[in-house]
Structure formats: C-alpha cells, structure tokens
Amino acid sequence: MDSPFNTIRTLLVTSIRHGESVKTVQARLGHANAAETLDTYSHLWPDSDDRTREAVDQVLASFLADSLRTEALP
C-alpha cells in the first residue's frame, strides 16, 4: 500500500508533467513560498533543453509522417 507521501508525490509529478505552474504546486503543497517548492522539486520541471528537444521531436515526427503519406500516393 502506498504511503500518503507517495500519493502526494505522484500527484505532484503528474501536475508538473502536465505543465502546472510553480505557484499552483506551491499552493497545493502548502509551501510558504515558491522558493521552497523549487528548492525541493525544481529537478522535476523540464528545462529549456527538454522543451527544445520535445519541440524538435514533434516537428520531425510530423515531417516524417507527411513524407510517408506523400510517398504512399500513386
């Protein structure tokens, strides 16, 4: 059985992965300020390199899909 801490951490990670702001997570955790939240959980938020990689991956996947559709035309 999961502990309450594990459940809270799972909800926290899910919120962050879905783009929740530091201020919202801070409020949900009851932290006094955003610095406290970031000091503890900053490693969970994607950095600009992660966002850039994700954006490029999406563009390349779209390009590849379009390319394959074009090649499949008679």
WOSUL-V581493 format. One record per backbone hydrogen bond with DSSP energy under -0.5 kcal/mol. NH is the residue of the N-H (numbers start at 0). CO is the residue of the C=O. If there is no record, write none. Layout:
NH_CO ; NH_CO
This chain:
6_2 ; 7_3 ; 8_4 ; 9_5 ; 10_6 ; 11_7 ; 12_8 ; 13_9 ; 14_10 ; 15_11 ; 16_12 ; 17_13 ; 18_15 ; 19_14 ; 24_20 ; 25_21 ; 26_22 ; 27_23 ; 28_24 ; 29_25 ; 30_25 ; 36_32 ; 37_33 ; 38_34 ; 39_35 ; 40_36 ; 41_37 ; 43_40 ; 44_40 ; 44_41 ; 50_46 ; 51_47 ; 52_48 ; 53_49 ; 54_50 ; 55_51 ; 56_52 ; 57_53 ; 58_54 ; 59_55 ; 60_56 ; 61_57 ; 62_58 ; 63_59 ; 64_60 ; 65_61 ; 66_62 ; 67_63 ; 68_64 ; 69_65 ; 70_66 ; 71_67 ; 72_68 ; 72_69
